[in-house]
Amino acid sequence: MDLYKSMAVSASGLKAQGTRLRVISENLANANTTAETPGDLPYRRKTVIFKNELDRAMDVDKVRVAKVGVDKGDFQRRYDPSHPSADAEGYVLLPNINSVVEAMDMREAQRSYEANLSAIDTARQMLTRTIDILRT
């Protein structure tokens, strides 16, 4: 039964990191999205907050996404008076996204996803071997 528990914990990690990867992808896709009109705000970077959750049926702590929030950091400004959303001074607000940080976060999420996938595969192999031993 402990192998099933480890697989359940790893599966919850897969789901949480999958959500994180989707949010990071959305951030990267909108890294250059500006407001459509002067005075409007551009896309704001999203963040993922994780939470431990006790699964009482299995008696294990699983990870889940508590919420997808927004980064309240300052927007970037670029001088482009010809842009439709430029303010009176000629500056355009850009999203508060740093593509390098997003790429590093994506790599970290990807490695965590792969580690959870590997843990599930290892547990599956151990269950298969146990069943094979019991058959003989």
DSSP file with accessible surface (Angstrom, degrees, kcal/mol):
  #  RESIDUE AA STRUCTURE BP1 BP2  ACC     N-H-->O    O-->H-N    N-H-->O    O-->H-N    TCO  KAPPA ALPHA  PHI   PSI    X-CA   Y-CA   Z-CA
    1    1 A M     >        0   0  149      0, 0.0     4,-1.9     0, 0.0     5,-0.1   0.000 360.0 360.0 360.0 -29.6    0.0    0.0    0.0
    2    2 A D  H  >  +     0   0  122      1,-0.2     4,-2.4     2,-0.2     5,-0.2   0.840 360.0  56.1 -63.5 -31.9    2.9    2.4    0.6
    3    3 A L  H  > S+     0   0   37      2,-0.2     4,-2.1     1,-0.2    -1,-0.2   0.893 106.0  50.4 -67.2 -36.9    3.8    2.2   -3.1
    4    4 A Y  H  > S+     0   0  125      2,-0.2     4,-2.3     1,-0.2    -2,-0.2   0.897 109.8  51.4 -65.0 -39.0    0.3    3.4   -4.0
    5    5 A K  H  X S+     0   0   50     -4,-1.9     4,-2.5     2,-0.2    -2,-0.2   0.922 109.1  49.4 -63.4 -43.9    0.7    6.2   -1.5
    6    6 A S  H  X S+     0   0   47     -4,-2.4     4,-2.4     1,-0.2    -1,-0.2   0.892 111.0  50.4 -64.5 -36.0    4.0    7.3   -3.1
    7    7 A M  H  X S+     0   0   45     -4,-2.1     4,-2.6     2,-0.2    -1,-0.2   0.903 109.9  50.5 -67.3 -38.1    2.4    7.2   -6.5
    8    8 A A  H  X S+     0   0   17     -4,-2.3     4,-2.0     2,-0.2    -2,-0.2   0.911 111.2  48.2 -66.1 -41.6   -0.5    9.3   -5.3
    9    9 A V  H  X S+     0   0   55     -4,-2.5     4,-1.8     2,-0.2    54,-0.4   0.935 114.0  46.4 -64.2 -45.3    1.9   11.9   -3.8
   10   10 A S  H  X S+     0   0   13     -4,-2.4     4,-2.4     1,-0.2    -2,-0.2   0.889 109.4  54.8 -65.4 -36.5    4.0   12.0   -7.0
   11   11 A A  H  X S+     0   0   46     -4,-2.6     4,-2.3     1,-0.2    -1,-0.2   0.897 106.6  51.0 -64.6 -37.1    0.8   12.3   -9.1
   12   12 A S  H  X S+     0   0   16     -4,-2.0     4,-2.4     1,-0.2    -1,-0.2   0.890 109.4  51.3 -67.3 -35.3   -0.3   15.3   -7.1
   13   13 A G  H  X S+     0   0    5     -4,-1.8     4,-2.7     2,-0.2     5,-0.3   0.892 107.8  52.5 -65.6 -39.2    3.2   16.8   -7.7
   14   14 A L  H  X S+     0   0   24     -4,-2.4     4,-2.3     2,-0.2    -2,-0.2   0.932 110.8  47.1 -60.2 -45.4    2.8   16.2  -11.4
   15   15 A K  H  X S+     0   0  162     -4,-2.3     4,-2.1     2,-0.2    -2,-0.2   0.928 113.6  47.4 -64.5 -43.8   -0.5   18.0  -11.5
   16   16 A A  H  X S+     0   0    3     -4,-2.4     4,-2.2     1,-0.2    -2,-0.2   0.929 114.6  45.3 -65.2 -44.9    0.8   20.9   -9.5
   17   17 A Q  H  X S+     0   0   20     -4,-2.7     4,-2.6     2,-0.2    -1,-0.2   0.843 108.9  57.4 -70.2 -30.6    3.9   21.3  -11.6
   18   18 A G  H  X S+     0   0    9     -4,-2.3     4,-2.1    -5,-0.3    -1,-0.2   0.922 107.8  47.4 -62.6 -41.9    1.8   20.9  -14.8
   19   19 A T  H  X S+     0   0   29     -4,-2.1     4,-2.3     2,-0.2    -2,-0.2   0.924 110.9  51.9 -62.9 -43.5   -0.3   23.9  -13.7
   20   20 A R  H  X S+     0   0   33     -4,-2.2     4,-2.6     1,-0.2    -2,-0.2   0.916 108.6  50.6 -60.5 -42.3    2.9   25.8  -12.9
   21   21 A L  H  X S+     0   0   39     -4,-2.6     4,-2.4     1,-0.2    -1,-0.2   0.900 109.5  50.8 -63.6 -39.0    4.2   25.1  -16.4
   22   22 A R  H  X S+     0   0  155     -4,-2.1     4,-2.1     2,-0.2    -1,-0.2   0.912 111.2  48.0 -65.6 -39.9    1.0   26.3  -18.0
   23   23 A V  H  X S+     0   0   11     -4,-2.3     4,-2.4     2,-0.2    23,-0.2   0.922 111.8  49.4 -67.0 -42.7    1.1   29.6  -16.0
   24   24 A I  H  X S+     0   0    7     -4,-2.6     4,-2.6     1,-0.2     5,-0.2   0.920 110.1  51.8 -62.3 -41.5    4.8   30.2  -16.9
   25   25 A S  H  X S+     0   0   60     -4,-2.4     4,-2.5     1,-0.2    -1,-0.2   0.907 109.0  50.4 -61.5 -40.6    3.9   29.5  -20.6
   26   26 A E  H  X S+     0   0   71     -4,-2.1     4,-1.4     2,-0.2    -1,-0.2   0.914 109.8  50.9 -63.8 -41.3    1.1   32.1  -20.4
   27   27 A N  H  < S+     0   0    1     -4,-2.4     3,-0.3     1,-0.2    -2,-0.2   0.936 111.8  46.6 -60.8 -46.7    3.5   34.6  -18.8
   28   28 A L  H >< S+     0   0   59     -4,-2.6     3,-1.2     1,-0.2     4,-0.2   0.894 109.5  54.3 -64.0 -37.9    6.1   34.0  -21.6
   29   29 A A  H 3< S+     0   0   80     -4,-2.5     3,-0.3     1,-0.3    -1,-0.2   0.803 115.1  40.4 -65.9 -27.3    3.4   34.3  -24.3
   30   30 A N  T >< S+     0   0   42     -4,-1.4     3,-1.7    -3,-0.3    -1,-0.3   0.205  78.4 114.4-105.6  15.3    2.3   37.7  -22.9
   31   31 A A  T <  S+     0   0   11     -3,-1.2    66,-0.3     1,-0.3    -1,-0.2   0.764  88.4  32.7 -60.3 -25.6    5.8   39.1  -22.2
   32   32 A N  T 3  S+     0   0  136     -3,-0.3     2,-0.5    -4,-0.2    -1,-0.3   0.178  86.7 127.4-116.2  16.0    5.4   41.8  -24.8
   33   33 A T    <   -     0   0   55     -3,-1.7    10,-0.7    10,-0.0     2,-0.2  -0.625  38.4-170.9 -78.3 123.9    1.6   42.4  -24.5
   34   34 A T        -     0   0   32     -2,-0.5    60,-0.1     8,-0.2     7,-0.1  -0.628  31.7 -85.0-107.2 170.1    0.8   46.0  -24.0
   35   35 A A        -     0   0   10     58,-0.5    50,-0.2     5,-0.2    -1,-0.1  -0.353  31.7-133.4 -68.2 156.1   -2.4   47.8  -23.1
   36   36 A E  S    S+     0   0  171      5,-0.2    -1,-0.1     1,-0.1    -2,-0.0   0.776  84.9  27.2 -84.7 -27.2   -4.6   48.6  -26.0
   37   37 A T  S >  S-     0   0   66     48,-0.1     3,-1.8     4,-0.1    48,-0.2  -0.944  96.2 -86.3-133.6 155.3   -5.4   52.2  -25.0
   38   38 A P  T 3  S+     0   0   77      0, 0.0    48,-0.1     0, 0.0     3,-0.1  -0.313 113.9  26.8 -58.7 138.6   -3.6   54.8  -23.0
   39   39 A G  T 3  S+     0   0   78     46,-0.4     2,-0.1     1,-0.4    46,-0.1   0.134  95.7 111.6  94.3 -22.4   -4.3   54.5  -19.3
   40   40 A D    <   -     0   0   85     -3,-1.8    -1,-0.4     1,-0.1    -5,-0.2  -0.469  68.1-118.2 -78.9 160.4   -5.0   50.8  -19.4
   41   41 A L        -     0   0  107     -2,-0.1    -5,-0.2    -3,-0.1     3,-0.1  -0.745  22.3-126.4 -99.6 146.9   -2.6   48.3  -17.8
   42   42 A P        -     0   0   10      0, 0.0    -8,-0.2     0, 0.0    52,-0.1  -0.146  51.6 -56.2 -77.6-178.6   -0.7   45.6  -19.6
   43   43 A Y        -     0   0   39    -10,-0.7    53,-0.5   -13,-0.2     2,-0.5  -0.281  55.6-140.2 -56.5 138.4   -0.7   41.9  -18.8
   44   44 A R        -     0   0   68     51,-0.2    28,-0.1    -3,-0.1    -1,-0.1  -0.911  23.8-104.8-108.6 133.3    0.4   41.3  -15.2
   45   45 A R        -     0   0   37     -2,-0.5    26,-3.2    26,-0.2     2,-0.3  -0.229  34.4-139.7 -55.0 137.2    2.7   38.3  -14.4
   46   46 A K  E     -A   70   0A  65     24,-0.2     2,-0.3   -23,-0.2    24,-0.3  -0.753  15.2-163.4-101.2 150.0    0.9   35.4  -12.8
   47   47 A T  E     -A   69   0A  39     22,-2.2    22,-2.0    -2,-0.3     2,-0.5  -0.915  13.1-133.3-128.9 157.3    2.3   33.3  -10.0
   48   48 A V  E     -A   68   0A  30     -2,-0.3     2,-0.5    20,-0.2    20,-0.2  -0.939  13.7-161.5-114.4 132.6    1.5   29.8   -8.6
   49   49 A I  E     -A   67   0A  76     18,-2.5    17,-2.8    -2,-0.5    18,-1.4  -0.962  10.9-152.4-115.6 124.6    1.1   29.2   -4.9
   50   50 A F  E     -A   65   0A  70     -2,-0.5     2,-0.3    15,-0.3    15,-0.2  -0.577  10.0-169.7 -94.2 160.2    1.3   25.6   -3.6
   51   51 A K  E     -A   64   0A 108     13,-2.4    13,-2.1    -2,-0.2     2,-0.3  -0.995  23.8-120.0-148.0 141.6   -0.3   24.2   -0.5
   52   52 A N  E     -A   63   0A 116     -2,-0.3     2,-0.4    11,-0.2    11,-0.2  -0.640  30.6-169.0 -77.8 142.3    0.0   20.9    1.4
   53   53 A E  E     -A   62   0A  88      9,-3.2     9,-3.3    -2,-0.3     2,-0.5  -0.989  18.0-132.1-137.1 125.8   -3.2   19.0    1.6
   54   54 A L  E     -A   61   0A  73     -2,-0.4     2,-0.9     7,-0.2     7,-0.2  -0.643  10.1-152.9 -79.1 123.8   -3.9   16.0    3.8
   55   55 A D  E  >> -A   60   0A  36      5,-3.3     4,-1.9    -2,-0.5     5,-1.3  -0.867  10.5-169.5 -93.5 101.1   -5.5   13.1    2.0
   56   56 A R  T  45S+     0   0  206     -2,-0.9    -1,-0.2     1,-0.2     5,-0.0   0.835  80.4  59.0 -65.5 -32.7   -7.3   11.5    4.9
   57   57 A A  T  45S+     0   0   99      1,-0.2    -1,-0.2    -3,-0.1    -2,-0.0   0.891 121.4  25.6 -64.4 -38.2   -8.3    8.4    2.9
   58   58 A M  T  45S-     0   0   40     -3,-0.3    -1,-0.2     2,-0.2    -2,-0.2   0.545 101.7-130.2-100.5 -12.6   -4.6    7.6    2.1
   59   59 A D  T  <5 +     0   0  115     -4,-1.9     2,-0.3     1,-0.2    -3,-0.2   0.932  65.9 119.5  59.7  49.6   -3.1    9.3    5.2
   60   60 A V  E   < -A   55   0A  22     -5,-1.3    -5,-3.3    -7,-0.1     2,-0.5  -0.970  66.2-116.8-138.0 154.6   -0.6   11.2    3.1
   61   61 A D  E     -A   54   0A  95     -2,-0.3     2,-0.3    -7,-0.2    -7,-0.2  -0.835  34.5-171.4 -90.5 126.9    0.2   14.9    2.4
   62   62 A K  E     -A   53   0A  47     -9,-3.3    -9,-3.2    -2,-0.5     2,-0.4  -0.779  19.7-122.9-112.7 160.1   -0.3   15.9   -1.2
   63   63 A V  E     +A   52   0A  41    -54,-0.4     2,-0.3    -2,-0.3   -11,-0.2  -0.801  34.3 168.7-100.4 143.7    0.7   19.1   -2.9
   64   64 A R  E     -A   51   0A  86    -13,-2.1   -13,-2.4    -2,-0.4     2,-0.6  -0.968  43.2 -93.8-145.9 164.1   -1.9   21.1   -4.7
   65   65 A V  E     -A   50   0A  32     -2,-0.3   -15,-0.3   -15,-0.2     3,-0.1  -0.719  31.0-170.4 -79.9 116.9   -2.2   24.6   -6.2
   66   66 A A  E     -     0   0A  40    -17,-2.8     2,-0.3    -2,-0.6    -1,-0.2   0.911  65.5 -31.8 -73.6 -45.0   -3.7   26.8   -3.6
   67   67 A K  E     -A   49   0A 125    -18,-1.4   -18,-2.5    -3,-0.1     2,-0.7  -0.974  47.0-121.2-167.5 158.4   -4.2   29.7   -6.0
   68   68 A V  E     +A   48   0A  69     -2,-0.3   -20,-0.2   -20,-0.2     2,-0.1  -0.956  45.8 177.6-104.3 112.4   -2.9   31.4   -9.1
   69   69 A G  E     -A   47   0A  12    -22,-2.0   -22,-2.2    -2,-0.7     2,-0.4  -0.350  25.7-108.5-105.1-172.9   -2.1   34.9   -8.1
   70   70 A V  E     -A   46   0A  66    -24,-0.3     2,-0.5    -2,-0.1   -24,-0.2  -0.937  25.2-117.2-121.8 146.2   -0.7   38.0   -9.8
   71   71 A D        -     0   0   51    -26,-3.2   -26,-0.2    -2,-0.4    25,-0.1  -0.706  17.7-158.2 -80.5 121.1    2.7   39.6   -9.2
   72   72 A K        +     0   0  163     -2,-0.5    -1,-0.1   -28,-0.1     3,-0.1   0.301  48.5 130.0 -85.2  10.6    2.1   43.1   -7.9
   73   73 A G        -     0   0   28      1,-0.1    23,-0.1    23,-0.1   -28,-0.1  -0.083  67.7 -81.8 -62.1 164.1    5.5   44.3   -9.1
   74   74 A D        -     0   0  153      1,-0.1    -1,-0.1    21,-0.1     2,-0.1  -0.346  43.2-117.3 -68.1 146.9    6.1   47.4  -11.1
   75   75 A F        -     0   0   32     -3,-0.1     2,-0.2     1,-0.1    21,-0.1  -0.448  29.2-111.2 -76.8 156.9    5.5   47.4  -14.8
   76   76 A Q  E     -B   94   0B  95     18,-1.5    18,-3.2    19,-0.3     2,-0.4  -0.569  29.3-144.8 -82.9 152.8    8.4   48.1  -17.2
   77   77 A R  E     -B   93   0B 131     16,-0.2     2,-0.4    -2,-0.2    16,-0.2  -0.971  15.7-176.3-123.2 139.8    8.4   51.4  -19.1
   78   78 A R  E     -B   92   0B 106     14,-2.1    14,-3.0    -2,-0.4     2,-0.7  -0.999  28.8-121.3-135.0 137.6    9.6   52.0  -22.6
   79   79 A Y  E     +B   91   0B 145     -2,-0.4    12,-0.2    12,-0.2    11,-0.1  -0.651  53.5 137.3 -80.6 115.3    9.8   55.2  -24.5
   80   80 A D    >   +     0   0   42     10,-3.0     3,-1.9    -2,-0.7     6,-0.1  -0.509  23.1 179.4-157.3  78.8    7.7   54.8  -27.7
   81   81 A P  T 3  S+     0   0   77      0, 0.0     5,-0.1     0, 0.0     9,-0.1   0.721  81.0  61.1 -62.6 -17.0    5.6   57.9  -28.4
   82   82 A S  T 3  S+     0   0  107      8,-0.1     8,-0.0     3,-0.1    -2,-0.0   0.604  79.8 106.0 -84.5  -9.5    4.2   56.3  -31.6
   83   83 A H  S X  S-     0   0   41     -3,-1.9     3,-1.8     7,-0.2    -3,-0.1  -0.465  76.7-128.1 -71.9 140.0    2.6   53.4  -29.7
   84   84 A P  T 3  S+     0   0   98      0, 0.0    -1,-0.1     0, 0.0   -48,-0.1   0.773 107.9  46.7 -60.7 -26.6   -1.2   53.6  -29.4
   85   85 A S  T 3  S+     0   0   10    -48,-0.2   -46,-0.4   -50,-0.2     8,-0.4   0.247  82.3 130.2-101.3  15.3   -1.1   53.0  -25.6
   86   86 A A    <   -     0   0   14     -3,-1.8     6,-0.2    -6,-0.1    -7,-0.1  -0.394  54.4-128.4 -67.1 143.6    1.7   55.6  -25.0
   87   87 A D    >   -     0   0   65      4,-2.6     3,-1.9   -49,-0.1    -1,-0.1  -0.130  39.1 -80.9 -80.9-173.7    1.0   58.1  -22.2
   88   88 A A  T 3  S+     0   0  114      1,-0.3    -1,-0.1     2,-0.1    -2,-0.1   0.792 132.6  51.7 -61.9 -26.8    1.3   61.8  -22.5
   89   89 A E  T 3  S-     0   0  130      2,-0.1    -1,-0.3     1,-0.0    -3,-0.0   0.469 121.3-106.4 -88.2  -4.9    5.0   61.6  -22.0
   90   90 A G  S <  S+     0   0    5     -3,-1.9   -10,-3.0     1,-0.3     2,-0.3   0.547  74.6 135.6  93.5   9.0    5.4   58.9  -24.7
   91   91 A Y  E     -B   79   0B  85    -12,-0.2    -4,-2.6   -10,-0.1     2,-0.4  -0.711  40.0-154.1 -96.2 143.2    6.0   56.0  -22.4
   92   92 A V  E     -B   78   0B   0    -14,-3.0   -14,-2.1    -2,-0.3     2,-0.4  -0.931  16.4-129.2-112.4 133.9    4.4   52.6  -22.8
   93   93 A L  E     -B   77   0B  58     -2,-0.4   -58,-0.5    -8,-0.4   -16,-0.2  -0.705  25.8-165.6 -82.8 133.0    3.8   50.2  -19.9
   94   94 A L  E     -B   76   0B  14    -18,-3.2   -18,-1.5    -2,-0.4   -60,-0.1  -0.822  32.0 -82.8-114.3 156.9    5.1   46.7  -20.5
   95   95 A P        -     0   0    0      0, 0.0     2,-1.3     0, 0.0   -19,-0.3  -0.131  37.6-115.4 -56.4 153.4    4.3   43.6  -18.4
   96   96 A N  S    S+     0   0   16    -53,-0.5     2,-0.5   -21,-0.1   -23,-0.1  -0.287  73.5 128.9 -85.7  52.1    6.3   42.9  -15.3
   97   97 A I        -     0   0    6     -2,-1.3     2,-0.6   -66,-0.3     3,-0.1  -0.929  45.2-162.4-115.8 129.2    7.8   39.8  -16.8
   98   98 A N     >  -     0   0   87     -2,-0.5     4,-2.4     1,-0.1     3,-0.2  -0.945  10.3-155.5-107.2 111.4   11.4   38.9  -17.0
   99   99 A S  H  > S+     0   0   63     -2,-0.6     4,-2.4     1,-0.2     5,-0.2   0.823  92.2  55.4 -60.5 -31.2   11.8   36.2  -19.6
  100  100 A V  H  > S+     0   0   96      2,-0.2     4,-2.3     1,-0.2    -1,-0.2   0.931 109.1  46.6 -67.8 -43.7   15.1   34.9  -18.0
  101  101 A V  H  > S+     0   0   51     -3,-0.2     4,-2.8     1,-0.2    -2,-0.2   0.924 112.7  50.5 -63.3 -42.6   13.4   34.4  -14.7
  102  102 A E  H  X S+     0   0    1     -4,-2.4     4,-2.6     1,-0.2    -2,-0.2   0.906 109.4  50.9 -63.0 -40.0   10.4   32.7  -16.4
  103  103 A A  H  X S+     0   0   54     -4,-2.4     4,-2.2     2,-0.2    -1,-0.2   0.905 111.4  47.7 -64.9 -39.8   12.8   30.4  -18.3
  104  104 A M  H  X S+     0   0  117     -4,-2.3     4,-2.4     2,-0.2    -2,-0.2   0.919 112.4  49.0 -67.4 -41.6   14.6   29.5  -15.0
  105  105 A D  H  X S+     0   0   36     -4,-2.8     4,-2.6     1,-0.2    -2,-0.2   0.897 110.5  51.9 -62.3 -39.1   11.2   28.9  -13.3
  106  106 A M  H  X S+     0   0   51     -4,-2.6     4,-2.7     2,-0.2    -2,-0.2   0.916 109.2  49.0 -64.4 -42.1   10.2   26.7  -16.3
  107  107 A R  H  X S+     0   0  103     -4,-2.2     4,-2.5     2,-0.2    -2,-0.2   0.916 111.7  49.4 -64.3 -41.2   13.3   24.6  -16.0
  108  108 A E  H  X S+     0   0  111     -4,-2.4     4,-2.2     2,-0.2    -2,-0.2   0.927 113.0  46.6 -63.4 -44.0   12.8   24.1  -12.3
  109  109 A A  H  X S+     0   0    0     -4,-2.6     4,-2.6     1,-0.2    -2,-0.2   0.899 111.4  52.6 -64.8 -39.0    9.2   23.1  -12.8
  110  110 A Q  H  X S+     0   0   74     -4,-2.7     4,-2.6     2,-0.2    -2,-0.2   0.923 109.7  47.9 -64.1 -43.0   10.2   20.8  -15.6
  111  111 A R  H  X S+     0   0  147     -4,-2.5     4,-2.3     2,-0.2    -1,-0.2   0.897 112.3  49.1 -65.9 -39.5   12.8   19.1  -13.5
  112  112 A S  H  X S+     0   0   40     -4,-2.2     4,-2.3     2,-0.2    -1,-0.2   0.909 110.9  50.8 -64.9 -41.2   10.3   18.7  -10.6
  113  113 A Y  H  X S+     0   0   86     -4,-2.6     4,-2.4     1,-0.2    -2,-0.2   0.937 111.4  47.9 -59.8 -47.0    7.8   17.2  -13.1
  114  114 A E  H  X S+     0   0   93     -4,-2.6     4,-2.6     1,-0.2    -2,-0.2   0.883 109.7  52.8 -63.4 -37.7   10.4   14.8  -14.4
  115  115 A A  H  X S+     0   0   63     -4,-2.3     4,-2.2     2,-0.2    -1,-0.2   0.916 110.7  46.9 -65.0 -41.9   11.4   13.7  -10.8
  116  116 A N  H  X S+     0   0   31     -4,-2.3     4,-2.2     2,-0.2    -2,-0.2   0.906 112.1  50.7 -65.5 -40.0    7.7   13.0   -9.9
  117  117 A L  H  X S+     0   0   89     -4,-2.4     4,-2.4     1,-0.2    -2,-0.2   0.914 110.4  49.5 -63.7 -41.1    7.3   11.1  -13.1
  118  118 A S  H  X S+     0   0   69     -4,-2.6     4,-2.6     1,-0.2    -2,-0.2   0.893 108.7  52.7 -65.1 -39.0   10.4    9.0  -12.4
  119  119 A A  H  X S+     0   0   41     -4,-2.2     4,-2.4     2,-0.2    -1,-0.2   0.905 109.9  48.7 -64.7 -40.0    9.2    8.3   -8.8
  120  120 A I  H  X S+     0   0   33     -4,-2.2     4,-2.5     2,-0.2    -2,-0.2   0.929 111.6  49.3 -64.4 -43.2    5.9    7.0  -10.3
  121  121 A D  H  X S+     0   0   63     -4,-2.4     4,-2.5     1,-0.2    -2,-0.2   0.918 110.9  49.8 -63.5 -41.3    7.7    4.8  -12.8
  122  122 A T  H  X S+     0   0   65     -4,-2.6     4,-2.4     2,-0.2    -1,-0.2   0.928 111.7  47.7 -63.7 -44.5   10.0    3.4  -10.1
  123  123 A A  H  X S+     0   0    3     -4,-2.4     4,-2.4     2,-0.2    -2,-0.2   0.904 111.2  51.8 -63.2 -40.1    7.0    2.6   -7.8
  124  124 A R  H  X S+     0   0  119     -4,-2.5     4,-2.5     1,-0.2    -2,-0.2   0.923 109.6  49.3 -62.4 -43.2    5.2    1.0  -10.8
  125  125 A Q  H  X S+     0   0   66     -4,-2.5     4,-2.5     1,-0.2    -2,-0.2   0.908 110.4  50.7 -63.1 -40.3    8.2   -1.2  -11.5
  126  126 A M  H  X S+     0   0   87     -4,-2.4     4,-2.3     2,-0.2    -2,-0.2   0.905 110.6  48.9 -65.7 -39.9    8.5   -2.2   -7.8
  127  127 A L  H  X S+     0   0   33     -4,-2.4     4,-2.4     2,-0.2    -2,-0.2   0.924 111.1  50.3 -64.0 -42.3    4.8   -3.2   -7.8
  128  128 A T  H  X S+     0   0   61     -4,-2.5     4,-2.4     1,-0.2    -2,-0.2   0.921 111.7  47.3 -62.3 -44.3    5.2   -5.2  -11.0
  129  129 A R  H  X S+     0   0  152     -4,-2.5     4,-2.4     2,-0.2    -1,-0.2   0.887 110.4  52.7 -65.3 -37.9    8.2   -7.0   -9.6
  130  130 A T  H  X S+     0   0   68     -4,-2.3     4,-2.3     2,-0.2    -2,-0.2   0.931 110.1  47.6 -63.7 -43.0    6.3   -7.7   -6.4
  131  131 A I  H  X S+     0   0   78     -4,-2.4     4,-1.6     2,-0.2    -2,-0.2   0.916 110.7  52.2 -64.4 -40.3    3.4   -9.2   -8.3
  132  132 A D  H  X S+     0   0   76     -4,-2.4     4,-0.9     1,-0.2    -1,-0.2   0.908 110.1  48.9 -62.6 -39.1    5.9  -11.3  -10.4
  133  133 A I  H >< S+     0   0  119     -4,-2.4     3,-0.6     1,-0.2    -1,-0.2   0.909 109.6  51.5 -67.1 -40.8    7.5  -12.6   -7.2
  134  134 A L  H 3< S+     0   0  136     -4,-2.3    -1,-0.2     1,-0.2    -2,-0.2   0.787 104.7  58.0 -67.9 -27.4    4.1  -13.5   -5.7
  135  135 A R  H 3<        0   0  190     -4,-1.6    -1,-0.2    -5,-0.2    -2,-0.2   0.761 360.0 360.0 -71.6 -30.8    3.1  -15.4   -8.8
  136  136 A T    <<        0   0  153     -4,-0.9    -3,-0.0    -3,-0.6    -4,-0.0  -0.256 360.0 360.0 -86.0 360.0    6.1  -17.8   -8.6
